[in-house]
Amino acid sequence: MDPINPTTPSPASMPQEGEIPVSLPPVAGQTPVPPIETTSTPSGGLPPVTPSPRKFPKKILFILMGILALALVVFAVVKFVLPSLGGSGGSKNNLVWWGLWEDATLVQPLIDEYQTNNPGITIEYVKNDKQDYRERLMSALARGEGPDLFRIHSSWVPMFKGELSTAPASVMSSEEFSNTFYPVASADLLGPEGPYAIPLMYDGLAMFINEDIFTTYGKTVPTEWNELRQTARALTIKDERGVITQSGASLGTTANVDHWPEIVALLMLQNLGNPNTPEDANHRGAEALSFYKQFAETDGIWDDTQPESTVAFAAGRVGIYFGPSWRALEIMERNPSLRFRVEAVPQIPQGDSDTPDFTYASYWAEAVSDKSAGSTEAWKFLKFLSEKESLAKLYENATKNPARPFGEPYPRVDMRELLLAHPVLGGFMRLAPTAKSGFLHSRTFDGVSGINTSLSQYYADALAEIDPERSGGNSLVTLAAGVNQVLARYGLQRAAPVPAK
């Protein structure tokens, strides 16, 4: 390597921009280059050469522009695309919550309050369409693109078990969960390692009574199923052609009785049967199915020519109807002048048994993905939402809508008294402490392969074949095999709760 030429000029001797350069001494061994002539250029000649400032390398400029463009694309994806997909983006402090029924206006005030009290945490609520919700949610979770928090039905835990995280004991222990919510929530949502989901509401079956029809006929509200059957026959009116113009009770079919799966499950459980094992040795399940079908085929109080039961009751053409609390809102909207009240469901007499009266629960809860980077923060947020003050605010926010006179029933045992006197919700809260549940539910939108839809289809097929005057038969054998096949898919054979004898 050649040594540095000691005659190299210092920076101070280098020409500055706009100055005329001077000639440099030649490097040893090289022919000196004559200096550039600085006199004016003769006419027609070339202009004198002046030094130009150094240009920024084009290659580096292109690289910087590429980096800037890439940064803009990444920002756009994170800011606009991921939120629209409902993805969590992999951040432990930025949580995405998939809801199903409630508008953002109801939950946003609670989100804002939590974010104010927990700086650095952001929560985005995304309301989903009910159609194919369960399947879309499972697909998103399987791809690792699902939300951090999401709503599931109380019966869906077995289908989502591989996708659910359990609440940290420091946030919500199993003991605290059991002491806070109704026992049915512990049966449905509590696992060996802790809660799989936290309910922000309770719902189930209750009995709707058309007050004008009952007053006209001087009838009292039935408290037992045999009594209800007699009352329903007395309230049914048919024209000269035998067409039902007023039904005593919308029961007995599957095509047009809303929530028939829950009604059938309730009858089976009250009769000491098990919806998960319909072909039992004592024929308890078969008896309940035959009893349900008698309302249509034996008593003739309802048939397939009637409109959907909710529509018929709202029109004032049905004396007794069964449904969850949210159906009351639909009925009020359809017919604001209809006079009705809500009572607890009737029971099957148990003789000397100490089995308490109970109903069938069907409700929703909030779960946390086990793939969420912010699962602990998500559980903290759910704990906040399930506190008494937060639930009261959610209820109040719901009633700000003039078309919604009440919110969702409270899931907490210590808030039951607040709704017992309510003209609609009181009928649901009376049996909430003893409610039971299972996997036979309607309108959960869990898809053709879902546990609720699959079981309901097998039961509908069996009820179409069952002789209402006889118990058992080949239809029960087929039903039992189909039910066992569905439950085996999720490892749930013989898992439904059975009342103590």
C-alpha positions in Angstrom: 0.0 0.0 0.0 1.4 3.4 -1.0 2.2 5.9 1.8 0.2 9.1 1.9 1.8 11.8 -0.2 3.2 14.3 2.3 2.6 17.0 -0.2 -1.2 16.5 -0.2 -2.9 19.8 0.5 -4.8 20.4 3.7 -8.6 21.0 3.7 -8.0 24.6 4.2 -6.1 24.8 0.9 -8.8 23.0 -1.1 -11.0 25.2 -3.4 -14.4 26.2 -2.0 -17.6 26.3 -4.0 -17.4 29.2 -6.5 -13.6 29.6 -6.3 -11.2 28.9 -9.1 -9.2 25.7 -8.5 -5.5 25.9 -8.4 -3.2 23.3 -9.8 -1.9 20.6 -7.5 1.7 19.3 -7.5 2.1 16.1 -9.5 2.2 12.8 -7.8 5.7 11.3 -8.1 6.0 9.3 -11.3 3.1 10.9 -13.0 3.0 13.5 -15.8 1.8 16.8 -14.6 -1.6 17.9 -15.9 -1.7 21.4 -17.2 -4.0 23.7 -15.3 -7.4 24.6 -16.7 -7.4 27.8 -18.5 -9.3 30.5 -16.6 -9.4 33.2 -19.2 -12.7 33.8 -21.0 -13.8 31.5 -23.7 -13.4 32.6 -27.3 -16.6 33.0 -29.3 -17.9 29.6 -30.4 -15.8 27.7 -27.9 -16.8 25.7 -24.9 -17.6 27.4 -21.6 -15.0 27.1 -18.8 -15.3 24.1 -16.6 -16.4 24.8 -13.1 -16.6 22.3 -10.2 -20.2 21.1 -9.5 -21.4 20.2 -6.0 -21.4 16.5 -5.1 -24.7 14.7 -5.8 -26.5 12.3 -3.4 -26.0 8.8 -4.7 -29.1 7.6 -6.5 -28.8 4.0 -5.1 -29.0 5.2 -1.5 -31.9 7.5 -2.4 -33.9 4.6 -3.9 -33.2 2.5 -0.8 -34.5 5.2 1.5 -37.6 5.7 -0.6 -38.3 1.9 -0.5 -38.0 1.8 3.3 -40.4 4.8 3.6 -42.9 3.1 1.3 -42.7 -0.2 3.2 -43.2 1.7 6.5 -46.3 3.4 5.1 -47.7 0.0 4.0 -47.1 -1.6 7.4 -48.7 1.4 9.1 -51.8 1.1 6.8 -52.1 -2.6 7.5 -51.9 -2.2 11.3 -54.1 0.9 11.4 -56.8 -0.1 9.0 -56.7 -3.7 7.7 -56.1 -5.6 10.9 -58.9 -3.8 12.9 -61.3 -4.6 10.0 -60.5 -8.2 10.3 -60.8 -8.3 14.0 -57.3 -9.5 14.6 -55.5 -8.7 17.7 -52.3 -7.7 16.0 -50.2 -9.6 18.5 -50.0 -6.8 21.1 -50.6 -7.4 24.7 -51.9 -3.9 25.3 -54.1 -3.6 22.2 -57.1 -5.9 22.6 -59.8 -6.8 20.1 -63.2 -7.9 21.4 -65.7 -9.7 19.2 -69.3 -9.1 20.3 -72.5 -10.5 18.8 -75.7 -8.8 19.9 -74.8 -5.5 21.5 -74.0 -2.3 19.6 -70.7 -0.5 20.3 -72.7 2.4 21.8 -73.7 0.2 24.7 -70.2 -1.1 25.7 -68.0 1.8 24.6 -68.6 3.9 27.8 -67.3 1.0 29.8 -64.4 0.5 27.5 -63.5 4.3 27.8 -63.7 4.1 31.6 -61.4 1.1 31.7 -58.9 2.7 29.3 -58.9 5.9 31.4 -58.1 3.9 34.5 -55.5 1.7 32.7 -53.3 3.9 30.6 -51.6 2.1 27.7 -54.5 -0.4 27.3 -56.7 -0.1 24.2 -59.8 -2.2 23.5 -61.6 -2.3 20.2 -65.1 -3.7 20.1 -66.2 -5.4 16.9 -69.9 -6.4 16.5 -70.3 -9.5 14.4 -73.2 -10.8 12.3 -74.9 -13.8 13.9 -74.9 -16.0 10.8 -72.1 -18.6 10.8 -70.6 -16.7 13.8 -69.3 -19.8 15.5 -67.6 -21.2 12.4 -66.1 -17.8 11.5 -64.7 -17.4 15.0 -63.2 -20.8 15.1 -61.6 -20.3 11.7 -60.1 -17.0 12.7 -58.7 -18.5 16.0 -57.2 -21.5 14.1 -55.4 -19.1 11.8 -54.0 -17.1 14.6 -56.0 -14.1 13.4 -58.8 -14.2 15.9 -59.8 -11.7 18.5 -58.4 -11.5 22.1 -61.9 -11.7 23.6 -65.0 -13.1 22.1 -68.6 -14.0 23.0 -69.6 -17.7 23.1 -72.8 -19.5 24.1 -72.8 -21.3 27.4 -72.9 -24.6 25.7 -69.9 -24.0 23.4 -67.1 -24.6 25.8 -66.5 -28.2 24.6 -66.2 -27.0 21.0 -63.8 -24.2 21.9 -61.9 -25.9 24.7 -58.6 -26.0 22.7 -58.9 -22.3 22.0 -59.7 -21.0 25.4 -57.4 -19.7 28.1 -58.5 -20.0 31.7 -58.7 -17.0 34.0 -55.6 -16.5 36.2 -56.4 -17.2 39.8 -55.1 -13.7 40.7 -57.8 -12.2 38.5 -60.7 -14.6 39.1 -60.3 -17.8 41.1 -62.7 -20.7 40.8 -64.0 -20.0 44.3 -64.7 -16.4 43.5 -66.5 -17.4 40.3 -68.7 -19.9 42.1 -69.6 -17.4 44.8 -70.4 -14.6 42.3 -72.5 -16.2 39.6 -75.4 -18.6 39.5 -74.6 -22.3 39.9 -75.5 -23.1 36.3 -72.6 -20.8 35.2 -70.2 -22.9 37.3 -71.5 -26.1 35.8 -71.2 -24.7 32.3 -68.1 -22.4 32.4 -65.9 -23.6 35.2 -63.1 -26.0 34.4 -60.5 -27.8 36.6 -58.0 -25.0 36.1 -60.4 -22.1 36.5 -63.2 -20.2 34.5 -63.2 -20.6 30.8 -65.5 -17.6 30.4 -67.3 -14.9 32.4 -71.0 -14.3 31.9 -72.2 -10.7 31.6 -75.9 -11.8 31.5 -78.3 -14.6 32.4 -81.2 -15.9 30.4 -83.3 -19.0 30.0 -86.9 -20.2 29.7 -89.9 -18.5 31.3 -93.7 -18.6 30.7 -95.4 -15.7 29.0 -99.1 -15.2 29.8 -101.6 -13.3 27.7 -103.4 -11.4 30.4 -106.5 -10.6 28.4 -107.1 -14.2 27.4 -106.6 -15.4 31.0 -108.9 -12.7 32.3 -111.6 -13.4 29.8 -111.7 -17.1 30.7 -111.1 -16.6 34.4 -108.0 -18.8 34.4 -105.1 -18.8 36.9 -101.5 -19.2 35.9 -100.6 -22.9 35.9 -97.7 -24.1 38.1 -97.6 -27.7 37.0 -97.5 -29.2 33.5 -100.6 -31.3 33.8 -102.5 -28.2 35.0 -101.0 -26.2 32.0 -102.3 -28.9 29.6 -105.8 -28.6 31.0 -105.7 -24.8 30.9 -104.4 -24.8 27.3 -107.2 -27.1 26.1 -109.7 -24.7 27.7 -108.2 -21.6 26.1 -108.1 -23.1 22.5 -110.7 -22.0 20.0 -111.4 -23.6 16.6 -113.7 -22.5 13.8 -116.3 -24.6 12.1 -113.6 -26.2 9.9 -111.5 -27.2 12.9 -108.9 -24.5 12.2 -107.2 -23.2 15.4 -108.0 -19.4 15.7 -106.8 -19.1 19.3 -104.2 -21.5 20.8 -104.1 -22.2 24.5 -100.3 -22.8 24.3 -97.8 -22.9 21.5 -96.4 -26.4 22.2 -96.1 -29.8 20.5 -94.3 -29.3 17.2 -90.8 -28.4 16.1 -91.4 -26.5 12.8 -93.0 -23.4 14.3 -92.4 -23.5 18.1 -89.6 -21.1 18.8 -87.2 -22.5 21.5 -88.7 -26.0 21.4 -85.3 -27.6 22.0 -85.0 -25.8 25.4 -88.6 -26.8 26.2 -88.0 -30.4 25.4 -84.7 -30.4 27.4 -86.5 -28.9 30.4 -89.3 -31.5 30.3 -86.7 -34.3 30.1 -84.7 -33.0 33.1 -87.8 -32.3 35.2 -88.9 -35.9 34.5 -85.6 -37.1 35.8 -84.4 -37.9 32.3 -81.2 -36.9 30.5 -81.1 -35.2 27.1 -77.7 -36.8 26.5 -79.1 -40.3 27.0 -82.7 -40.2 25.7 -83.0 -44.0 25.7 -82.8 -44.6 29.4 -83.9 -47.7 31.2 -86.8 -46.0 33.0 -88.0 -44.4 29.8 -88.0 -41.0 31.5 -86.7 -39.2 28.4 -89.2 -41.0 26.1 -92.1 -40.0 28.4 -91.1 -36.4 28.2 -91.0 -36.4 24.4 -94.4 -38.1 24.2 -95.9 -35.6 26.6 -94.6 -32.7 24.5 -96.0 -34.1 21.3 -99.5 -34.6 22.9 -100.1 -30.9 22.9 -100.4 -31.0 19.1 -101.5 -34.5 18.1 -103.7 -35.5 21.1 -105.0 -32.2 22.5 -105.0 -30.3 19.2 -104.1 -27.0 20.7 -101.3 -26.3 18.2 -100.3 -27.5 14.7 -98.0 -26.9 11.8 -100.4 -24.5 10.1 -99.9 -21.9 12.8 -97.4 -19.1 12.4 -94.2 -19.1 14.4 -95.1 -19.1 18.1 -93.5 -15.7 18.8 -95.4 -14.1 16.0 -98.7 -15.8 17.1 -98.3 -14.7 20.7 -97.5 -11.1 19.8 -100.6 -11.1 17.6 -102.7 -12.0 20.7 -103.6 -15.5 19.4 -101.8 -17.6 22.0 -102.5 -17.9 25.8 -99.2 -19.4 26.9 -95.8 -19.0 25.2 -92.3 -20.0 26.3 -89.1 -18.1 25.5 -86.1 -16.1 26.8 -86.2 -12.5 28.0 -85.1 -11.0 24.8 -88.2 -12.3 23.1 -90.2 -9.9 25.3 -88.5 -7.0 23.5 -89.5 -8.5 20.1 -93.1 -9.0 21.3 -93.3 -5.4 22.6 -92.0 -4.1 19.3 -94.5 -6.2 17.3 -97.5 -5.3 19.4 -97.0 -2.5 21.9 -100.6 -2.8 23.1 -100.4 -6.5 24.1 -100.9 -7.1 27.8 -98.7 -9.9 29.0 -96.7 -10.9 32.0 -93.9 -13.4 32.6 -94.0 -16.2 35.1 -91.7 -19.0 36.1 -92.0 -22.2 34.1 -94.3 -25.0 35.5 -92.9 -28.1 37.1 -93.5 -31.9 37.1 -94.6 -33.0 40.6 -91.8 -35.0 42.2 -93.9 -36.4 45.1 -91.7 -36.6 48.2 -88.6 -35.6 46.4 -86.7 -32.6 47.7 -85.7 -31.6 44.2 -86.2 -27.8 43.9 -88.2 -26.2 41.1 -85.9 -25.3 38.2 -85.8 -23.9 34.7 -83.5 -24.3 31.7 -80.8 -21.7 31.2 -79.5 -20.5 27.8 -77.1 -17.5 27.9 -73.9 -16.1 26.6 -70.5 -15.4 28.1 -67.2 -13.7 27.2 -64.0 -15.9 26.7 -60.3 -15.2 26.1 -58.2 -16.7 23.4 -55.3 -18.8 24.5 -53.3 -17.3 21.6 -53.8 -13.8 22.8 -50.6 -12.0 23.7 -52.7 -9.9 26.1 -54.7 -12.7 27.8 -54.0 -11.5 31.3 -55.1 -8.0 30.4 -58.2 -9.4 28.7 -59.2 -11.3 31.8 -58.7 -8.1 33.9 -61.0 -6.3 31.6 -63.7 -9.0 31.8 -63.4 -9.0 35.6 -64.0 -5.2 35.5 -67.1 -5.7 33.2 -68.6 -8.4 35.6 -68.4 -6.1 38.6 -71.8 -4.9 40.0 -71.2 -1.3 39.1 -70.2 -2.1 35.5 -73.2 -4.5 35.0 -75.5 -1.8 36.3 -74.0 0.7 33.8 -74.5 -1.8 30.9 -78.1 -2.3 31.9 -78.6 1.5 32.1 -77.0 2.1 28.8 -79.3 -0.4 27.2 -82.4 1.3 28.5 -81.3 4.6 27.0 -82.7 3.2 23.7 -86.5 4.1 23.8 -87.3 0.7 22.1 -85.6 -1.2 24.9 -87.3 -0.8 28.2 -84.9 -3.2 30.0 -81.4 -4.6 29.7 -80.0 -8.1 30.0 -80.7 -9.9 33.3 -77.9 -9.8 35.7 -75.7 -12.9 36.1 -74.6 -12.2 39.6 -76.3 -13.8 42.6 -76.0 -10.6 44.6 -77.9 -8.6 42.0 -81.0 -10.9 41.8 -83.1 -8.9 44.2 -82.8 -5.9 41.9 -84.9 -7.6 39.2 -87.3 -9.8 41.1 -90.1 -7.3 41.1 -89.6 -6.4 37.4 -92.8 -7.2 35.4 -90.8 -9.1 32.7 -87.4 -10.1 34.2 -88.8 -11.2 37.5 -90.2 -14.4 35.9 -86.7 -15.3 34.8 -84.9 -14.4 38.0 -87.1 -16.5 40.3 -85.6 -19.8 39.2 -82.2 -18.5 38.2 -80.5 -19.9 41.4 -81.6 -23.5 40.5 -81.5 -23.3 36.7 -79.9 -26.2 34.8 -78.5 -26.4 31.3 -77.1 -28.7 28.7 -76.3 -28.9 25.0 -79.8 -28.8 23.5 -80.4 -25.1 22.5 -81.9 -23.1 19.7 -80.8 -20.0 17.9 -77.1 -20.2 18.9 -76.1 -20.0 15.2 -73.3 -22.6 15.7 -73.5 -23.9 12.1 -74.5 -27.3 10.7 -71.7 -29.1 12.5 -72.3 -27.3 15.8 -73.4 -29.3 18.9 -76.7 -27.4 19.3 -77.7 -27.6 15.7 -76.7 -31.2 15.4 -78.6 -32.3 18.5 -81.6 -30.3 17.6 -81.8 -32.0 14.2 -81.7 -35.5 15.8 -84.4 -34.5 18.2 -86.6 -33.0 15.5 -86.3 -36.2 13.5 -87.3 -38.3 16.5 -90.2 -36.2 17.5 -91.6 -36.5 13.9 -91.7 -40.3 14.4 -92.6 -40.7 18.1 -96.1 -41.9 18.9 -97.4 -39.5 21.5 -99.4 -42.3 23.2 -96.5 -44.6 23.5 -93.0 -44.4 24.9 -89.9 -45.8 23.3 -89.7 -47.4 19.8 -87.1 -47.4 17.1 -87.1 -43.6 16.9 -85.6 -43.5 20.4 -82.9 -46.0 19.4 -82.0 -43.8 16.4 -82.1 -40.7 18.5 -79.8 -42.2 21.2 -77.3 -43.3 18.5 -77.3 -39.9 16.9 -76.9 -38.0 20.1 -74.1 -40.2 21.3 -72.3 -39.6 17.9 -72.5 -35.8 18.3 -71.4 -35.8 21.9 -68.5 -38.2 21.1 -67.2 -35.7 18.6 -66.5 -33.4 21.6 -65.9 -36.1 24.3 -69.2 -35.4 26.0 -71.0 -38.7 26.3 -73.3 -38.8 29.3 -72.2 -35.3 30.4 -75.5 -33.5 30.9 -76.6 -32.6 34.5 -79.3 -34.8 35.9 -81.4 -33.8 38.9 -81.0 -35.8 42.0 -83.7 -38.4 42.6 
